[in-house]
Each structure stands twice: as C-alpha cells, then as structure tokens.
C-alpha cells in the first residue's frame, strides 16, 4: 500500500516552515518570514495550523530590547517530518519503479521466489 | 494551494530550497564558537600563570604555548562548524578575512606591548598583559573582519572592554610584590577573559 503524505505538512508553505524548523530547530518570526518569503499574515496562519497539530510551539523571547515570537519544532513535529520524508521518498522511488526501502538481506540468504 | 496541488517533484524541490536557509543555525553556531574562544582565552591566561610558577617570564616557552591553545581553538571551531553542517566561507575569502583578523590582532598586541615596555614600570606589567589580551577583542569587534552578527561583535567588544576595565581597576592595587600582582591578573583575566565571550556566546547559542 502506498504511504500517505501527512496533509498537515504536505502544503507548500507549511512544508517550507517545517523544513526550516527541522534544520534549525528554532527560528524567530522574522527569520521565518524572510527565509521563507512569506507575508506576516500568511506565516501566522500556517504556523497556527502546525501548532494546532502539535508539530511546533511558539513563545516570546527578548531580542534587542523587544519581544519577538520564536517558533520551535516539537519532538512530535520532528518525528512527523521524518515520517513525511520517508513517505515522500517511497512515493518518488515507486514512481521511478524502484523497490521500496526495506531491511538489507542477510549475507548468503536465498531470495524468496514466491509471489508477494 | 491545496495539498493535492503539490506534486512529489514540487515537494522535493521545496524541501531542497528551504534546507538552504540556515541563518538561525549559523547564528547559534557562532554563539558556540564564542563560548569556545572564551574558554581558550581563559586557558591561555591560566596556563601562563601556572607556567610562571615554574619558569621565568623571559623563557621562550611563553612565546610558544599560546599557539597550542590557538591551534586547539582553530580545530575546535572547524569541528563545531562541520558538525553544524554549515559551510565555512569560501577558502580564498575565508583566508583573506583570517589574515586581516590576525594582522589586526597582532598589531594591537604589538602597540600595547610596546607601550608597556617603553612607558610602564614592571609593577604594572600584569595589568598591561590584560590590556594586551583585551585590545585584539575590541579591535576585532570594531573592525569586524569576519562580518559576524551584532551579538558577536558586542561579545567581542564587551570582552575586550571588560579586560581593559579590570586592568585599570587593578593598577592601584599593583605594588612591588610582582608575584602577587601577576597572580591577581591571572585570576581576574581568567574569569573576565572567559566570562564575556562565553556568556554572550551562550545567550546567542541558546536563543538563536
């Protein structure tokens, strides 16, 4: 059965946000807005959707004498993103006609000739 | 755009494009680098003070041992940036910036030391060692050859200024007892020299 892509992540803006946060672990509102090329409203609404799913959490930190919103990926979000990447890789491999990734066969093992 | 409109190829391209954005990671790595160099500064001062118990200040080992610490700092910096997966600046540009930083640091140390030798009595030498260590920090922060962030520059200038201030505060307490003055400098220099870049770096590393 083909793996399903998480619909919360599989959206251009949210995918970009999750990628940046997975790579950087945390980022400020300004960094995400500039780094992902988003408007403040767009960023806030998609971040809220990810926060509802428990994939990121937000907080306010003091930066240069003013408070700034900071987003941090959660453990749940990190796992969800890794699962998304694995599912995406499987789908791309399937589209190319490659076998799905699985455990490596034991050295010397005889392949099972029976149909799956 | 609905989820269905994002093809597999577009999703892969989006991930590849967004992965290239690593500014917050770069800033946090820079913070860890300052923490490391704070510890290196403390190590130079503390081990110099320990050597002074064994060897006279005229011994050539004093000209060599700081390079062991510098080497450790350079290796540690390279390791931290490799672990973070952030590429260092292109080799030629990086070498140019490092050369400017070394010349700047060496020039400020030379100016302070020449001033110390010509103008200052021996009893004030420990304070001038602190000034000699603080001057390059201030110069690097002011001229910023590596184009570090504002927090990084603040850390450098604050560190150097703290050493300057500690040196000035020490001068009245310096007397004919050279050993006591030298050890006072070592204690103050170890904590002040390490503290400013370490704390500023930690804030930047944890806050991003």
Contacts between the chains, C-beta under 8 A, distances in Angstrom:
chain1	res1	chain2	res2	distance
A	5	B	3	7.6
A	5	B	11	7.7
A	7	B	3	5.1
A	10	B	3	4.7
A	10	B	6	6.0
A	10	B	11	6.7
A	11	B	1	7.0
A	11	B	2	7.8
A	11	B	3	5.4
A	11	B	6	6.6
A	12	B	1	5.6
A	12	B	6	5.7
A	12	B	10	7.3
A	12	B	14	5.9
A	15	B	6	7.3
A	15	B	11	6.2
A	15	B	14	5.1
A	15	B	15	6.7
A	15	B	18	7.5
A	16	B	14	5.7
A	16	B	17	7.6
A	16	B	18	4.5
A	19	B	14	7.1
A	19	B	15	5.1
A	19	B	18	3.7
A	19	B	19	5.9
A	20	B	18	5.2
A	20	B	21	5.4
A	23	B	18	7.7
A	23	B	19	5.7
A	23	B	21	7.6
A	23	B	22	6.2
A	23	B	25	6.6
A	24	B	21	7.9
A	24	B	22	6.3
A	24	B	23	7.9
A	24	B	24	4.2
A	24	B	25	4.5
A	24	B	28	7.9
A	24	B	208	7.3
A	25	B	24	8.0
A	25	B	25	7.7
A	25	B	208	7.9
A	26	B	24	6.6
A	26	B	208	5.3
A	27	B	24	4.4
A	27	B	208	6.7
A	28	B	24	7.2
A	28	B	208	7.0
A	31	B	23	5.9
A	31	B	24	5.3
A	31	B	208	8.0
A	35	B	18	7.8
A	35	B	21	4.0
A	35	B	23	6.4
A	36	B	18	6.8
A	36	B	21	7.3
A	61	B	207	5.9
A	63	B	207	7.2
A	64	B	150	7.9
A	70	B	207	7.9
A	70	B	208	7.3
A	85	B	15	7.5
A	88	B	8	6.5
A	88	B	11	5.8
A	88	B	12	6.8
A	88	B	15	7.9
A	91	B	8	5.5
A	92	B	8	5.4
A	92	B	12	6.7
A	95	B	8	6.5
